[in-house]
Amino acid sequence: MPRLAANLTMMYNEHPFLDRFQAAASDGFQGVEFLFPYDFAAADIRARLQDNGLTQALFNAPPGDWATGERGIASLPGREDEFLRGLDQALSYAAQLGNRSLHVMAGLIRPDQDRAAHREVYVRNLARAASAAASAGITVVIEPINTRDIPGFFLNRQDEAQAICAEVGAANLKVQFDCYHCQIVEGDIAVKLERDMAGIGHIQIAGVPDRHEPNLGELNYPYLFDRIDALGYAGWVGCEYRPKAGTRAGLGWAQAYLATH
């Protein structure tokens, strides 16, 4: 059975952020993830985790200027020092929140920019990130994202992400396999999970095409969960979806899984 983690950036928006931890725990979640913690003190988030018996599964390193449309800086030439400063901040938060996975977003590339130059910076930054995270026992994950949701995102395919991880060659650098993004870009999810499972560090789910609850749309998640179990995945499965109505009202799909943990 999957170990479900509620994504508190997308779910429980009925509540202020720090109150979402209690809401998730009340509905049976034992783990949570979110995009960014940096608007809050790590001690305040840690208190909410501890008070509600929750495990922090994942969050993202600083992405650059999110408000102006940046979506990561790991592949951006000239931003290397900023990337390393953000990584230090992320690792400091992780030390207090206890998560063992950290997502590093690649960033955007324009059609007129040199993809090879971006890739070179990306590989170099990921090697540095994995080395810095290794001493803390943290796995760095990279995520292929579809260009319908984020036009111009540098990393889009599972095979490309796996190849980059292999090139870096760090045991604690893996791929964040988001079934929603993979279905939009490539499809054939079960086969790709089987092909790549050894290199997958985190899994996320959502309905396709509308990114609502996983039971809405074209993907058969009960089948995929069985395949994930059979492949021996023991990590968290992040519920990174936008509830169609209220979060609790849409959790019928999850009850059988939440009741097993």
C-alpha positions in Angstrom: 0.0 0.0 0.0 1.3 3.5 -0.8 2.5 5.7 2.0 0.6 8.9 1.2 1.9 12.3 2.0 -0.4 15.3 1.7 0.9 18.2 -0.4 0.2 21.2 1.8 0.8 23.7 -1.0 -2.1 22.3 -3.1 -4.3 20.6 -0.5 -6.0 22.0 2.5 -6.1 25.6 1.1 -9.2 26.0 3.2 -6.8 26.7 6.1 -3.8 29.0 6.7 -0.6 27.2 5.9 0.5 26.3 9.5 -3.0 24.9 10.3 -2.9 22.5 7.3 -0.7 20.1 9.3 -3.4 19.4 11.8 -6.0 19.1 9.1 -3.9 16.5 7.2 -3.2 14.5 10.4 -6.9 14.6 11.3 -7.7 13.0 7.9 -5.2 10.2 8.5 -2.1 11.4 6.7 1.2 10.5 8.4 3.4 12.4 6.0 3.4 15.8 4.3 5.2 17.7 1.6 5.0 21.2 0.2 6.8 23.4 -2.3 8.7 25.9 -0.1 9.0 26.5 3.7 11.0 29.7 3.5 8.2 32.1 4.5 8.0 30.5 7.9 10.6 29.8 10.6 11.8 26.2 10.5 11.1 25.9 14.3 7.4 26.8 13.7 7.0 24.2 11.0 8.8 21.6 13.1 6.4 22.2 16.0 3.4 21.5 13.7 5.0 18.3 12.5 5.8 17.2 16.0 2.4 18.2 17.5 0.6 16.2 14.8 2.8 13.2 14.6 3.7 13.9 11.0 6.8 13.2 8.9 8.2 15.8 6.5 8.6 13.9 3.2 9.9 16.5 0.8 10.2 20.2 0.0 12.0 22.2 -2.7 15.2 24.2 -2.6 14.8 27.9 -3.4 13.6 28.4 -7.0 14.8 31.9 -7.8 12.2 34.6 -8.0 9.0 32.5 -8.0 6.7 35.6 -8.0 8.2 36.8 -11.4 7.9 33.4 -13.0 11.2 31.7 -12.3 10.9 27.9 -11.7 14.3 26.9 -10.4 17.8 28.0 -11.1 19.9 24.7 -11.1 20.4 24.8 -14.9 20.8 28.6 -15.3 24.3 29.8 -16.3 25.5 32.7 -14.1 23.3 31.7 -11.2 25.7 29.2 -9.6 26.5 31.1 -6.5 22.9 31.9 -5.9 22.1 28.2 -6.3 24.6 27.2 -3.7 23.4 29.7 -1.2 19.8 28.4 -1.7 21.0 24.9 -1.2 22.6 25.8 2.1 19.4 27.4 3.2 17.4 24.3 2.1 19.8 21.9 4.0 19.5 24.1 7.1 15.7 23.7 7.0 15.9 20.0 6.3 18.1 19.5 9.3 15.3 20.9 11.4 12.3 19.4 9.6 13.8 15.9 9.3 13.1 15.2 5.6 15.4 12.9 3.8 14.6 14.1 0.3 15.1 17.6 -1.3 13.8 18.6 -4.7 16.0 20.8 -6.8 14.1 22.5 -9.7 16.0 22.8 -13.0 14.5 26.1 -14.3 13.4 27.5 -17.6 15.2 27.7 -21.0 14.2 29.9 -23.9 14.3 28.6 -27.5 17.2 30.9 -28.3 19.4 29.7 -25.4 22.1 27.1 -25.6 20.7 23.9 -24.2 24.2 22.3 -24.0 25.4 25.2 -21.8 22.4 24.8 -19.5 22.9 21.1 -19.2 26.6 21.6 -18.3 25.7 24.0 -15.5 22.9 21.6 -14.4 25.1 18.6 -14.1 27.8 20.6 -12.2 25.3 22.1 -9.8 23.7 18.7 -9.1 27.0 17.2 -8.4 27.7 19.9 -5.8 24.2 19.5 -4.4 24.5 15.8 -4.0 27.9 16.1 -2.4 26.7 18.7 0.1 23.5 16.7 0.9 25.3 13.4 1.3 26.8 14.2 4.7 23.3 15.0 6.0 21.9 11.7 4.7 19.7 13.6 2.2 18.8 12.4 -1.3 18.5 15.2 -3.9 15.8 14.6 -6.5 15.2 16.2 -9.9 11.8 16.2 -11.6 10.8 16.1 -15.2 7.9 18.6 -15.6 5.5 18.9 -18.6 5.7 22.1 -20.7 1.9 22.6 -20.7 2.0 23.5 -17.1 5.4 25.2 -17.1 6.3 26.2 -20.7 10.1 26.2 -21.3 11.0 24.0 -18.3 14.4 22.5 -18.9 13.8 18.8 -17.9 10.8 17.0 -19.3 11.4 13.3 -19.8 12.1 10.4 -17.5 14.9 9.0 -19.6 16.7 12.3 -19.7 16.5 12.7 -16.0 17.8 9.2 -15.4 20.7 9.9 -17.8 21.6 13.1 -16.0 21.7 11.2 -12.6 23.9 8.5 -14.2 26.2 11.2 -15.5 26.6 12.8 -12.1 27.1 9.4 -10.6 26.1 10.2 -7.0 24.2 7.5 -5.1 22.0 10.2 -3.4 20.8 11.8 -6.7 17.6 10.4 -8.0 14.5 11.2 -10.0 11.2 12.5 -8.6 8.7 10.5 -10.7 5.5 12.6 -10.9 2.9 10.4 -12.6 0.9 13.5 -13.7 3.7 15.0 -15.6 4.9 11.7 -17.0 1.5 10.9 -18.4 1.2 14.2 -20.1 4.6 14.1 -21.7 5.1 10.4 -22.3 2.5 8.0 -21.0 3.3 4.3 -20.5 3.7 5.0 -16.8 3.8 1.4 -15.5 6.6 0.4 -17.9 8.6 3.5 -17.0 8.2 2.8 -13.3 9.5 -0.7 -13.9 12.4 0.4 -16.1 13.5 3.2 -13.7 12.5 2.2 -10.2 16.1 1.8 -9.0 16.7 5.5 -9.8 13.4 6.8 -8.4 13.7 8.7 -5.1 10.1 10.1 -4.7 6.8 9.6 -6.4 3.9 12.0 -6.8 0.3 11.6 -8.1 -2.6 13.6 -9.5 -5.5 13.1 -11.8 -4.9 13.7 -15.5 -5.7 16.0 -17.3 -7.1 18.4 -14.7 -4.7 17.7 -11.7 -7.6 17.0 -9.4 -8.0 13.9 -7.2 -6.3 10.8 -8.5 -9.6 9.0 -9.0 -10.6 11.6 -11.5 -9.3 11.3 -15.0 -7.5 8.9 -17.3 -5.1 7.1 -14.9 -5.8 3.9 -13.1 -4.0 4.5 -9.8 -5.1 1.3 -8.0 -3.3 -0.6 -10.7 -0.3 1.7 -10.5 -0.1 1.4 -6.7 -0.1 -2.4 -7.1 2.8 -2.1 -9.6 4.7 0.3 -7.3 4.3 -2.1 -4.4 5.4 -5.1 -6.5 8.5 -3.1 -7.6 9.5 -2.7 -3.9 9.2 1.1 -3.6 9.0 2.0 0.1 9.1 5.8 -0.1 6.4 8.4 0.2 3.8 9.0 -2.5 3.1 12.7 -2.6 -0.5 13.8 -3.3 0.3 16.8 -5.4 -3.2 17.7 -6.7 -5.7 20.5 -6.5 -8.9 19.3 -4.9 -11.9 19.7 -7.1 -14.0 20.9 -4.2 -13.0 20.8 -0.5 -9.9 18.7 0.4 -11.7 16.5 2.9 -14.7 16.0 0.7 -12.5 14.6 -2.1 -10.6 12.1 0.0 -12.8 9.1 -0.6 -10.2 7.7 -2.9 -7.6 7.7 -0.2 -9.4 6.1 2.7 -8.4 2.5 2.1 -4.8 3.6 1.9 -4.7 5.9 4.8 -6.4 3.3 7.1 -3.4 0.9 6.5 -0.7 3.1 8.0 
